[in-house]
Amino acid sequence: MPHSPDVQHDLDRLRGLARTMDSALRVPLFGIRLGWDSILGLIPGVGDVLALAPAGYIVKEAHRMGASRSVLARMGANVGIDLAIGAIPLIGDIFDIGWKANTRNVDLLHRHLDETAPMKTVSPADGELSSHHPTLKG
């Protein structure tokens, strides 16, 4: 379902941030995509913590845009899993390449907004006044 221009702009902006963090670069020969989340994760101790800032921003924006508590909880779980497993040396770096928590979270938000968007109702005589009088027209 199409969103209002403001909501669509926000989704596009968040999708761009998620793409930058999760899949901005393509590794030649292997054909895998990785982003700044994976690169920052290579820095021992602080890399995964630095990657929390954009992930937290996506969750904050989802809250601002009206995501439900259950959606926010799932988003938080995605970020938590990314942080917990990403902190394990080598295993976490490999995991980061496939998990893509930011992309998952923007997808969750998009689906939530699609499911909760108000349905537009169109009357049979769209554009006419609703006077219930047969001869009064808008």
C-alpha positions as CSV (number, residue, x, y, z in Angstrom):
1,M,0.0,0.0,0.0
2,P,1.4,3.4,-0.9
3,H,2.4,5.6,2.1
4,S,2.2,9.4,2.4
5,P,5.2,11.2,0.9
6,D,6.6,12.0,4.3
7,V,6.4,8.4,5.5
8,Q,7.8,7.1,2.2
9,H,10.7,9.7,2.5
10,D,11.5,8.5,6.0
11,L,11.4,4.8,4.9
12,D,13.7,5.6,2.0
13,R,16.1,7.4,4.3
14,L,16.1,4.5,6.8
15,R,16.5,2.0,4.0
16,G,19.6,3.9,2.7
17,L,21.1,3.9,6.2
18,A,20.4,0.2,6.5
19,R,22.0,-0.5,3.1
20,T,25.1,1.5,4.1
21,M,25.4,-0.4,7.4
22,D,24.6,-3.9,6.0
23,S,25.4,-4.2,2.3
24,A,27.2,-1.1,0.9
25,L,30.2,-3.0,-0.4
26,R,30.4,-6.1,-2.7
27,V,33.4,-8.4,-2.1
28,P,34.7,-9.5,-5.5
29,L,35.2,-13.2,-6.1
30,F,32.9,-14.2,-3.3
31,G,29.9,-12.1,-4.4
32,I,28.8,-11.3,-0.9
33,R,27.8,-7.9,0.3
34,L,28.8,-6.4,3.6
35,G,28.5,-2.9,5.1
36,W,30.0,-0.7,7.7
37,D,28.5,-2.8,10.5
38,S,30.7,-5.7,9.4
39,I,33.8,-3.5,8.9
40,L,33.4,-1.7,12.3
41,G,32.9,-5.2,13.9
42,L,36.5,-5.9,13.0
43,I,37.7,-3.3,15.5
44,P,38.1,-5.2,18.8
45,G,36.1,-4.0,21.7
46,V,34.6,-0.8,20.2
47,G,33.5,-1.7,16.7
48,D,30.2,-3.4,17.6
49,V,29.4,-0.7,20.0
50,L,30.0,2.0,17.3
51,A,27.6,0.1,15.0
52,L,24.9,0.4,17.7
53,A,24.4,4.1,16.9
54,P,22.8,3.7,13.5
55,A,20.9,0.6,14.6
56,G,19.5,2.6,17.6
57,Y,18.6,5.5,15.3
58,I,16.6,3.1,13.1
59,V,14.7,1.8,16.2
60,K,14.2,5.4,17.5
61,E,12.7,6.5,14.1
62,A,10.5,3.4,14.1
63,H,9.1,4.4,17.4
64,R,8.6,8.0,16.2
65,M,6.8,6.6,13.1
66,G,4.3,4.6,15.3
67,A,5.7,1.1,15.3
68,S,4.0,-1.1,17.8
69,R,5.6,-2.4,21.0
70,S,5.9,-5.9,19.5
71,V,7.6,-4.6,16.4
72,L,10.0,-2.5,18.5
73,A,10.7,-5.5,20.7
74,R,11.6,-7.6,17.6
75,M,13.8,-4.8,16.3
76,G,15.5,-4.6,19.7
77,A,16.1,-8.4,19.6
78,N,17.6,-8.1,16.2
79,V,20.0,-5.5,17.4
80,G,20.8,-7.4,20.6
81,I,21.5,-10.6,18.6
82,D,23.8,-8.6,16.3
83,L,25.6,-7.1,19.3
84,A,25.9,-10.3,21.3
85,I,27.1,-12.6,18.6
86,G,29.0,-9.9,16.8
87,A,31.1,-9.4,19.9
88,I,32.6,-13.0,19.6
89,P,35.9,-12.7,17.7
90,L,35.9,-14.1,14.2
91,I,32.6,-16.0,14.6
92,G,30.8,-12.7,15.2
93,D,32.5,-11.1,12.1
94,I,31.3,-13.9,9.9
95,F,27.8,-13.8,11.5
96,D,27.6,-10.0,10.8
97,I,27.9,-10.6,7.1
98,G,24.7,-12.6,7.0
99,W,22.6,-11.3,9.8
100,K,22.0,-7.7,8.6
101,A,19.9,-6.5,11.6
102,N,19.4,-3.0,10.2
103,T,17.9,-4.3,6.9
104,R,15.7,-6.7,8.9
105,N,14.5,-3.8,11.1
106,V,13.6,-1.5,8.2
107,D,11.7,-4.4,6.7
108,L,9.8,-5.0,9.9
109,L,8.9,-1.3,10.1
110,H,7.8,-1.3,6.4
111,R,5.6,-4.3,6.9
112,H,4.1,-2.9,10.1
113,L,3.3,0.4,8.4
114,D,1.7,-1.5,5.4
115,E,-0.5,-3.5,7.8
116,T,-1.6,-0.6,9.9
117,A,-2.0,2.1,7.2
118,P,-5.5,3.5,7.2
119,M,-7.7,2.2,4.4
120,K,-9.0,4.9,2.1
121,T,-12.7,4.5,1.5
122,V,-14.2,5.9,-1.7
123,S,-17.8,6.7,-1.9
124,P,-19.7,5.7,-5.0
125,A,-20.0,9.3,-6.0
126,D,-16.5,10.4,-5.0
127,G,-16.2,14.1,-4.7
128,E,-19.9,14.7,-4.0
129,L,-21.3,16.1,-0.8
130,S,-22.7,13.6,1.6
131,S,-26.1,15.3,2.2
132,H,-28.2,12.2,1.7
133,H,-30.5,14.4,-0.3
134,P,-30.9,13.1,-3.9
135,T,-30.7,16.5,-5.6
136,L,-27.9,18.1,-3.7
137,K,-24.6,17.7,-5.3
138,G,-21.1,19.1,-4.4
